[in-house]
Amino acid sequence: MEIQKISFGQFRAAEHVQFGAEICELIDGALFKEQLPQYGAYKGLHDEEWKIFKKETASMLTPELVQADRMRDKHTTGFFLAIESAQHHYQPEMEKAADRLAILLKLYKGVTKYSYNAQTASLTRMIAELQKSAAAADVDLLGLAGWVSQIDIDNNNFARLMMQRSAGNMDKMEGTMLEIRSRVDTAYFEVVKRINALIVVNGKDAYAELVKLMNERIDYYKRAVAERQTASANKKAKK
Protein backbone atom coordinates (compact mmCIF):
# COMPACT_ATOMS: atom_id res chain seq x y z
CA MET A 1 0.00 0.00 0.00
CA GLU A 2 1.27 3.45 -0.92
CA ILE A 3 0.14 6.82 -2.18
CA GLN A 4 -0.25 6.78 -5.95
CA LYS A 5 2.05 8.75 -8.20
CA ILE A 6 0.70 11.83 -9.93
CA SER A 7 2.08 14.36 -12.41
CA PHE A 8 0.90 17.96 -12.15
CA GLY A 9 2.16 19.08 -15.54
CA GLN A 10 -1.28 19.14 -17.16
CA PHE A 11 -3.11 20.64 -14.18
CA ARG A 12 -4.64 24.06 -14.66
CA ALA A 13 -3.95 26.62 -11.95
CA ALA A 14 -7.39 26.16 -10.39
CA GLU A 15 -7.05 22.38 -10.36
CA HIS A 16 -3.61 22.58 -8.80
CA VAL A 17 -4.73 24.93 -6.02
CA GLN A 18 -7.86 22.92 -5.28
CA PHE A 19 -5.97 19.62 -5.17
CA GLY A 20 -3.60 21.13 -2.62
CA ALA A 21 -6.47 22.43 -0.51
CA GLU A 22 -8.10 19.00 -0.38
CA ILE A 23 -4.84 17.22 0.46
CA CYS A 24 -4.12 19.71 3.27
CA GLU A 25 -7.60 19.14 4.67
CA LEU A 26 -7.03 15.38 4.72
CA ILE A 27 -3.61 15.61 6.38
CA ASP A 28 -4.86 18.14 8.93
CA GLY A 29 -7.36 15.48 10.05
CA ALA A 30 -4.75 12.71 10.33
CA LEU A 31 -3.87 11.53 13.84
CA PHE A 32 -0.20 11.08 12.91
CA LYS A 33 0.32 14.58 11.47
CA GLU A 34 3.10 15.19 14.00
CA GLN A 35 5.08 12.44 12.24
CA LEU A 36 5.18 14.59 9.10
CA PRO A 37 7.67 17.44 9.64
CA GLN A 38 7.66 18.00 5.86
CA TYR A 39 3.98 18.93 5.95
CA GLY A 40 4.59 22.38 7.45
CA ALA A 41 6.60 23.46 4.42
CA TYR A 42 3.99 22.07 2.02
CA LYS A 43 1.10 23.75 3.83
CA GLY A 44 2.92 27.09 3.92
CA LEU A 45 3.71 26.98 0.20
CA HIS A 46 0.15 25.93 -0.65
CA ASP A 47 -1.22 28.87 1.34
CA GLU A 48 1.12 31.18 -0.58
CA GLU A 49 -0.06 29.69 -3.89
CA TRP A 50 -3.69 30.14 -2.85
CA LYS A 51 -3.14 33.85 -2.10
CA ILE A 52 -1.53 34.40 -5.50
CA PHE A 53 -4.34 32.52 -7.22
CA LYS A 54 -7.05 34.59 -5.49
CA LYS A 55 -5.27 37.82 -6.41
CA GLU A 56 -4.84 36.81 -10.06
CA THR A 57 -8.44 35.62 -10.50
CA ALA A 58 -10.07 38.60 -8.75
CA SER A 59 -9.64 40.81 -11.83
CA MET A 60 -11.35 38.22 -14.01
CA LEU A 61 -14.66 38.34 -12.17
CA THR A 62 -17.75 40.21 -13.33
CA PRO A 63 -21.04 40.80 -11.47
CA GLU A 64 -22.76 38.43 -13.91
CA LEU A 65 -20.19 35.70 -13.25
CA VAL A 66 -20.43 36.11 -9.48
CA GLN A 67 -24.23 35.89 -9.62
CA ALA A 68 -24.08 32.79 -11.81
CA ASP A 69 -21.82 31.12 -9.25
CA ARG A 70 -24.18 32.08 -6.42
CA MET A 71 -27.10 30.49 -8.21
CA ARG A 72 -25.35 27.19 -8.86
CA ASP A 73 -24.16 27.15 -5.22
CA LYS A 74 -27.70 27.78 -4.01
CA HIS A 75 -29.22 24.99 -6.09
CA THR A 76 -26.40 22.53 -5.38
CA THR A 77 -26.81 23.14 -1.65
CA GLY A 78 -30.58 22.67 -1.97
CA PHE A 79 -30.08 19.37 -3.76
CA PHE A 80 -27.79 18.03 -1.05
CA LEU A 81 -30.22 19.15 1.66
CA ALA A 82 -33.08 17.40 -0.16
CA ILE A 83 -31.11 14.14 -0.14
CA GLU A 84 -30.22 14.59 3.53
CA SER A 85 -33.89 15.15 4.34
CA ALA A 86 -34.93 12.07 2.36
CA GLN A 87 -32.56 9.96 4.45
CA HIS A 88 -35.14 10.37 7.22
CA HIS A 89 -38.13 9.53 5.00
CA TYR A 90 -40.97 7.53 6.53
CA GLN A 91 -41.03 5.20 3.51
CA PRO A 92 -38.14 2.68 3.68
CA GLU A 93 -37.60 2.55 -0.09
CA MET A 94 -37.23 6.33 -0.23
CA GLU A 95 -34.80 6.32 2.69
CA LYS A 96 -32.69 3.61 1.04
CA ALA A 97 -32.60 5.51 -2.25
CA ALA A 98 -31.40 8.63 -0.44
CA ASP A 99 -28.75 6.63 1.41
CA ARG A 100 -27.42 5.24 -1.87
CA LEU A 101 -27.21 8.73 -3.38
CA ALA A 102 -25.49 10.08 -0.27
CA ILE A 103 -22.78 7.43 -0.63
CA LEU A 104 -22.37 8.20 -4.33
CA LEU A 105 -22.06 11.93 -3.65
CA LYS A 106 -19.60 11.62 -0.78
CA LEU A 107 -16.71 12.71 -3.01
CA TYR A 108 -18.55 15.93 -3.87
CA LYS A 109 -19.05 17.09 -0.30
CA GLY A 110 -18.03 20.73 -0.07
CA VAL A 111 -18.06 21.21 -3.85
CA THR A 112 -19.52 24.73 -3.49
CA LYS A 113 -16.32 25.80 -1.71
CA TYR A 114 -14.07 24.68 -4.57
CA SER A 115 -12.36 27.19 -6.82
CA TYR A 116 -14.46 28.24 -9.81
CA ASN A 117 -12.98 25.93 -12.45
CA ALA A 118 -12.62 23.01 -10.06
CA GLN A 119 -16.27 23.35 -9.09
CA THR A 120 -17.34 23.39 -12.72
CA ALA A 121 -15.42 20.19 -13.42
CA SER A 122 -16.69 18.51 -10.25
CA LEU A 123 -20.34 19.35 -10.93
CA THR A 124 -20.00 18.10 -14.51
CA ARG A 125 -18.74 14.77 -13.19
CA MET A 126 -21.39 14.66 -10.45
CA ILE A 127 -24.20 15.22 -12.95
CA ALA A 128 -22.81 12.48 -15.20
CA GLU A 129 -22.77 10.09 -12.22
CA LEU A 130 -26.38 10.98 -11.36
CA GLN A 131 -27.53 10.35 -14.93
CA LYS A 132 -26.30 6.74 -14.91
CA SER A 133 -29.10 4.18 -14.75
CA ALA A 134 -28.90 3.10 -11.09
CA ALA A 135 -28.46 6.61 -9.69
CA ALA A 136 -31.01 8.07 -12.12
CA ALA A 137 -33.62 5.61 -10.82
CA ASP A 138 -33.02 6.79 -7.26
CA VAL A 139 -33.14 10.44 -8.35
CA ASP A 140 -36.47 9.85 -10.09
CA LEU A 141 -37.88 7.93 -7.13
CA LEU A 142 -37.10 10.86 -4.83
CA GLY A 143 -38.47 13.39 -7.29
CA LEU A 144 -35.12 15.18 -7.61
CA ALA A 145 -34.64 15.08 -11.39
CA GLY A 146 -35.56 18.75 -11.61
CA TRP A 147 -32.77 19.64 -9.19
CA VAL A 148 -30.22 17.76 -11.27
CA SER A 149 -31.39 19.45 -14.46
CA GLN A 150 -31.22 22.89 -12.85
CA ILE A 151 -27.70 22.32 -11.52
CA ASP A 152 -26.66 21.24 -15.01
CA ILE A 153 -28.15 24.44 -16.47
CA ASP A 154 -26.48 26.58 -13.80
CA ASN A 155 -23.11 24.91 -14.28
CA ASN A 156 -23.18 25.22 -18.06
CA ASN A 157 -24.19 28.87 -17.77
CA PHE A 158 -21.27 29.58 -15.44
CA ALA A 159 -18.84 27.73 -17.71
CA ARG A 160 -20.06 29.75 -20.70
CA LEU A 161 -19.55 33.04 -18.87
CA MET A 162 -16.11 32.00 -17.66
CA MET A 163 -15.04 31.05 -21.18
CA GLN A 164 -16.02 34.52 -22.35
CA ARG A 165 -13.33 36.00 -20.15
CA SER A 166 -10.08 36.83 -21.87
CA ALA A 167 -7.98 33.79 -22.70
CA GLY A 168 -4.98 36.08 -22.43
CA ASN A 169 -5.73 36.73 -18.76
CA MET A 170 -5.86 33.00 -18.08
CA ASP A 171 -2.56 32.43 -19.86
CA LYS A 172 -0.96 35.24 -17.87
CA MET A 173 -2.19 33.75 -14.60
CA GLU A 174 -0.86 30.30 -15.47
CA GLY A 175 2.54 31.82 -16.20
CA THR A 176 2.58 33.87 -13.01
CA MET A 177 2.00 30.77 -10.91
CA LEU A 178 4.59 28.50 -12.52
CA GLU A 179 7.34 29.29 -10.00
CA ILE A 180 5.24 28.77 -6.87
CA ARG A 181 3.67 25.65 -8.36
CA SER A 182 7.10 24.08 -8.82
CA ARG A 183 7.95 24.69 -5.18
CA VAL A 184 4.59 23.35 -4.01
CA ASP A 185 5.07 20.20 -6.08
CA THR A 186 8.51 19.54 -4.62
CA ALA A 187 7.15 19.94 -1.08
CA TYR A 188 4.17 17.67 -1.84
CA PHE A 189 6.40 14.87 -3.09
CA GLU A 190 8.47 15.13 0.08
CA VAL A 191 5.32 14.63 2.17
CA VAL A 192 4.29 11.63 0.07
CA LYS A 193 7.78 10.14 0.32
CA ARG A 194 7.61 10.48 4.11
CA ILE A 195 4.18 8.83 4.40
CA ASN A 196 5.17 5.93 2.17
CA ALA A 197 8.35 5.46 4.23
CA LEU A 198 6.34 5.42 7.47
CA ILE A 199 4.17 2.66 6.04
CA VAL A 200 7.23 0.54 5.33
CA VAL A 201 8.67 1.10 8.80
CA ASN A 202 5.52 1.00 10.95
CA GLY A 203 3.05 -1.00 8.90
CA LYS A 204 -0.02 0.20 7.06
CA ASP A 205 -2.73 0.18 9.74
CA ALA A 206 -2.22 3.71 11.11
CA TYR A 207 -1.98 5.22 7.62
CA ALA A 208 -4.52 3.20 5.63
CA GLU A 209 -7.42 5.65 5.88
CA LEU A 210 -5.38 8.68 4.82
CA VAL A 211 -3.78 6.79 1.94
CA LYS A 212 -7.21 5.61 0.79
CA LEU A 213 -8.64 9.13 0.84
CA MET A 214 -5.60 10.66 -0.85
CA ASN A 215 -5.67 8.04 -3.60
CA GLU A 216 -9.37 8.73 -4.17
CA ARG A 217 -8.57 12.40 -4.74
CA ILE A 218 -5.61 11.55 -6.99
CA ASP A 219 -7.82 9.25 -9.09
CA TYR A 220 -10.47 11.94 -9.29
CA TYR A 221 -8.08 14.61 -10.57
CA LYS A 222 -6.41 12.25 -13.01
CA ARG A 223 -9.83 11.49 -14.53
CA ALA A 224 -10.82 15.16 -14.55
CA VAL A 225 -7.65 16.19 -16.41
CA ALA A 226 -7.99 13.30 -18.88
CA GLU A 227 -11.62 14.14 -19.60
CA ARG A 228 -10.83 17.83 -20.08
CA GLN A 229 -8.05 16.98 -22.51
CA THR A 230 -10.33 14.62 -24.43
CA ALA A 231 -13.09 17.23 -24.62
CA SER A 232 -10.58 19.83 -25.84
CA ALA A 233 -9.24 17.45 -28.49
CA ASN A 234 -12.77 16.64 -29.69
CA LYS A 235 -13.64 20.31 -29.87
CA LYS A 236 -10.58 21.04 -31.99
CA ALA A 237 -11.35 18.08 -34.26
CA LYS A 238 -14.83 19.49 -35.01
CA LYS A 239 -13.44 22.84 -36.18
C-alpha positions in Angstrom: 0.0 0.0 0.0 1.3 3.5 -0.9 0.1 6.8 -2.2 -0.2 6.8 -5.9 2.0 8.8 -8.2 0.7 11.8 -9.9 2.1 14.4 -12.4 0.9 18.0 -12.2 2.2 19.1 -15.5 -1.3 19.1 -17.2 -3.1 20.6 -14.2 -4.6 24.1 -14.7 -4.0 26.6 -12.0 -7.4 26.2 -10.4 -7.1 22.4 -10.4 -3.6 22.6 -8.8 -4.7 24.9 -6.0 -7.9 22.9 -5.3 -6.0 19.6 -5.2 -3.6 21.1 -2.6 -6.5 22.4 -0.5 -8.1 19.0 -0.4 -4.8 17.2 0.5 -4.1 19.7 3.3 -7.6 19.1 4.7 -7.0 15.4 4.7 -3.6 15.6 6.4 -4.9 18.1 8.9 -7.4 15.5 10.0 -4.8 12.7 10.3 -3.9 11.5 13.8 -0.2 11.1 12.9 0.3 14.6 11.5 3.1 15.2 14.0 5.1 12.4 12.2 5.2 14.6 9.1 7.7 17.4 9.6 7.7 18.0 5.9 4.0 18.9 6.0 4.6 22.4 7.4 6.6 23.5 4.4 4.0 22.1 2.0 1.1 23.8 3.8 2.9 27.1 3.9 3.7 27.0 0.2 0.2 25.9 -0.6 -1.2 28.9 1.3 1.1 31.2 -0.6 -0.1 29.7 -3.9 -3.7 30.1 -2.8 -3.1 33.8 -2.1 -1.5 34.4 -5.5 -4.3 32.5 -7.2 -7.0 34.6 -5.5 -5.3 37.8 -6.4 -4.8 36.8 -10.1 -8.4 35.6 -10.5 -10.1 38.6 -8.7 -9.6 40.8 -11.8 -11.4 38.2 -14.0 -14.7 38.3 -12.2 -17.7 40.2 -13.3 -21.0 40.8 -11.5 -22.8 38.4 -13.9 -20.2 35.7 -13.3 -20.4 36.1 -9.5 -24.2 35.9 -9.6 -24.1 32.8 -11.8 -21.8 31.1 -9.2 -24.2 32.1 -6.4 -27.1 30.5 -8.2 -25.3 27.2 -8.9 -24.2 27.2 -5.2 -27.7 27.8 -4.0 -29.2 25.0 -6.1 -26.4 22.5 -5.4 -26.8 23.1 -1.7 -30.6 22.7 -2.0 -30.1 19.4 -3.8 -27.8 18.0 -1.0 -30.2 19.2 1.7 -33.1 17.4 -0.2 -31.1 14.1 -0.1 -30.2 14.6 3.5 -33.9 15.2 4.3 -34.9 12.1 2.4 -32.6 10.0 4.5 -35.1 10.4 7.2 -38.1 9.5 5.0 -41.0 7.5 6.5 -41.0 5.2 3.5 -38.1 2.7 3.7 -37.6 2.6 -0.1 -37.2 6.3 -0.2 -34.8 6.3 2.7 -32.7 3.6 1.0 -32.6 5.5 -2.3 -31.4 8.6 -0.4 -28.8 6.6 1.4 -27.4 5.2 -1.9 -27.2 8.7 -3.4 -25.5 10.1 -0.3 -22.8 7.4 -0.6 -22.4 8.2 -4.3 -22.1 11.9 -3.6 -19.6 11.6 -0.8 -16.7 12.7 -3.0 -18.5 15.9 -3.9 -19.1 17.1 -0.3 -18.0 20.7 -0.1 -18.1 21.2 -3.8 -19.5 24.7 -3.5 -16.3 25.8 -1.7 -14.1 24.7 -4.6 -12.4 27.2 -6.8 -14.5 28.2 -9.8 -13.0 25.9 -12.4 -12.6 23.0 -10.1 -16.3 23.4 -9.1 -17.3 23.4 -12.7 -15.4 20.2 -13.4 -16.7 18.5 -10.3 -20.3 19.4 -10.9 -20.0 18.1 -14.5 -18.7 14.8 -13.2 -21.4 14.7 -10.5 -24.2 15.2 -12.9 -22.8 12.5 -15.2 -22.8 10.1 -12.2 -26.4 11.0 -11.4 -27.5 10.3 -14.9 -26.3 6.7 -14.9 -29.1 4.2 -14.7 -28.9 3.1 -11.1 -28.5 6.6 -9.7 -31.0 8.1 -12.1 -33.6 5.6 -10.8 -33.0 6.8 -7.3 -33.1 10.4 -8.4 -36.5 9.8 -10.1 -37.9 7.9 -7.1 -37.1 10.9 -4.8 -38.5 13.4 -7.3 -35.1 15.2 -7.6 -34.6 15.1 -11.4 -35.6 18.8 -11.6 -32.8 19.6 -9.2 -30.2 17.8 -11.3 -31.4 19.5 -14.5 -31.2 22.9 -12.9 -27.7 22.3 -11.5 -26.7 21.2 -15.0 -28.2 24.4 -16.5 -26.5 26.6 -13.8 -23.1 24.9 -14.3 -23.2 25.2 -18.1 -24.2 28.9 -17.8 -21.3 29.6 -15.4 -18.8 27.7 -17.7 -20.1 29.8 -20.7 -19.6 33.0 -18.9 -16.1 32.0 -17.7 -15.0 31.0 -21.2 -16.0 34.5 -22.4 -13.3 36.0 -20.2 -10.1 36.8 -21.9 -8.0 33.8 -22.7 -5.0 36.1 -22.4 -5.7 36.7 -18.8 -5.9 33.0 -18.1 -2.6 32.4 -19.9 -1.0 35.2 -17.9 -2.2 33.8 -14.6 -0.9 30.3 -15.5 2.5 31.8 -16.2 2.6 33.9 -13.0 2.0 30.8 -10.9 4.6 28.5 -12.5 7.3 29.3 -10.0 5.2 28.8 -6.9 3.7 25.6 -8.4 7.1 24.1 -8.8 8.0 24.7 -5.2 4.6 23.4 -4.0 5.1 20.2 -6.1 8.5 19.5 -4.6 7.2 19.9 -1.1 4.2 17.7 -1.8 6.4 14.9 -3.1 8.5 15.1 0.1 5.3 14.6 2.2 4.3 11.6 0.1 7.8 10.1 0.3 7.6 10.5 4.1 4.2 8.8 4.4 5.2 5.9 2.2 8.3 5.5 4.2 6.3 5.4 7.5 4.2 2.7 6.0 7.2 0.5 5.3 8.7 1.1 8.8 5.5 1.0 11.0 3.0 -1.0 8.9 0.0 0.2 7.1 -2.7 0.2 9.7 -2.2 3.7 11.1 -2.0 5.2 7.6 -4.5 3.2 5.6 -7.4 5.7 5.9 -5.4 8.7 4.8 -3.8 6.8 1.9 -7.2 5.6 0.8 -8.6 9.1 0.8 -5.6 10.7 -0.9 -5.7 8.0 -3.6 -9.4 8.7 -4.2 -8.6 12.4 -4.7 -5.6 11.5 -7.0 -7.8 9.2 -9.1 -10.5 11.9 -9.3 -8.1 14.6 -10.6 -6.4 12.2 -13.0 -9.8 11.5 -14.5 -10.8 15.2 -14.5 -7.7 16.2 -16.4 -8.0 13.3 -18.9 -11.6 14.1 -19.6 -10.8 17.8 -20.1 -8.0 17.0 -22.5 -10.3 14.6 -24.4 -13.1 17.2 -24.6 -10.6 19.8 -25.8 -9.2 17.5 -28.5 -12.8 16.6 -29.7 -13.6 20.3 -29.9 -10.6 21.0 -32.0 -11.4 18.1 -34.3 -14.8 19.5 -35.0 -13.4 22.8 -36.2 
